[in-house]
Amino acid sequence: EGFTFYTEGQSRIHADMLSMILSKKYDINNIKNYEELLNKTNEKGENSKINIVGGLFPGQSTNAVAAMAAETFGSDLIINMFSFDYIVKNFNQENSETKRISKLNYVELNEIIDEIEQSPGHYELFDHSALKFVKRSKIPVLFLNGNNTDNIFDALKGGDIGTILGEWELIMSELF
């Protein structure tokens, strides 16, 4: 049980920085390559509470790789850090009136990502492969702005930030 973080963009660098920040307060596992992923998968009962995944497979979505790792580890939650405070309606439209979406289901997220152009290395929010993994495994995903490290600690304390996909209340009641 635990959390799986994944970082977007220059994901390996971001994962290393996040590991340095969180290791001061939490038992973390920074998975840096495929071999480490396999080794940690074989040690299921000995996993850290927090697994950090970023940039394992060139040309593949970090979202999908992190979701696969979270499913493999039996993680309770994925925290997906991106460049926004939360998901909004009209996510891909510039200068449109936006409204925070605090919680959504798989169908709603699928509709949002259907409207966003996706290509290798350019998944602004989440991709369909990752969505399939989290839907199948029913792992909630918390989307939050990773530019502010306070958001990460607030999330780990159960704060009301970002946007949640899935059964957040159930997970938070079990963890905290």
Salt bridges, closest charged atoms under 4 A:
ASP16 OD1 - ARG12 NH2 2.98
GLU43 OE1 - LYS40 NZ 3.46
GLU71 OE1 - ARG136 NH2 2.64
ASP114 OD1 - HIS128 NE2 2.71
ASP160 OD1 - ARG100 NH2 3.34
GLU169 OE1 - LYS103 NZ 3.15
